Amino acid sequence: MGILSWIVFGFVAGALAKLLMPGKDPGGCIVTVILGVVGASLGGFLATRFGLGTVTGFNMKSLGVAVVGALVILVAYRIVRRA
């Protein structure tokens, strides 16, 4: 996937992660996109590393992996911001 596709995919993953884990986070849409892209990348890397398959475009499995990655990044972000 190209960089623009990853940004769109990351935005969707970040928005879904935010819906699953609501709360006050500074930054709004820009931070959501950044956390989503980082989370999608992390999720894709870990899924490939642990043999759970590869992220191969826009499908439900890739979206699930990206959302889980975005949730992990969101939790880490909240822990760092709280400290």
N, C-alpha and C positions, 0 to 999 in steps of 0.2 A: 504494500500500500504506500502511496505517496504521503508526503508530509501534510498536505491539506486534508487527506482522508483521515490521518491520525488525529488531526486537530478536531475534525467533526466527530469522529468516533470517541475521542477523549471528552468532548463536550457532552455527548450523550451519556457516556459512562459516568462522568462527574455529576451530571444532573440527576441520574438515577441513584447514585450513591448518596447524594444530598437528600433526595426524597426518602431513602431508606433510613438515613441517619440525620434527622433535622436538628437544628440548633443554630446558635449565633456564631457565625464565622465572618471575620472581616474580609473584605476584598470583593465580594459579590461575584459577578459573572467571570471576571478575568481569573480570579483564584480558582473558581470551579473548573474552568477550562484547563488551567495548568495542572491542578491536582488530578483531573481526569486523564490528561495525556500521560502524566508521569505514572499514574495508577495503571492505565492500560498497558504501558510499556513494561512496568514491573510485573503485572499479571501475565502478560505474554511471555516474558522471559522466564518466570518461575514455572509456568505451565509447560513450556518446552523443556526446561531443565529437568523437571520431575517426570517427564514422559507422559504428560496428560494430553499431548497433542500440540499442534501449532496454531497460531493465530493466522488465519488465512482469509481475511476480508470480513465483510459485514455478514455475520451469521449469528445465531443464538448462542452457540458455544463461545465464540470470540467475545460477544457482548457480556456474557456471564463472567468470563475470565477478567475482562476489563473492569467490570463493576466491582468484583471482589478486590482487585488490585487498587481501585480508586477508594474503596472503603478502608483498606489497610493504610493507604496514604493519608486519608482524612483523619483517621484515628491518631496516627503519628503526628500530623499537623496540629491537632487539638492538644495533644500532650505537650508538644514543644511550645505552643502558644500559651499554655497554662503555666508553664514553669518560669 
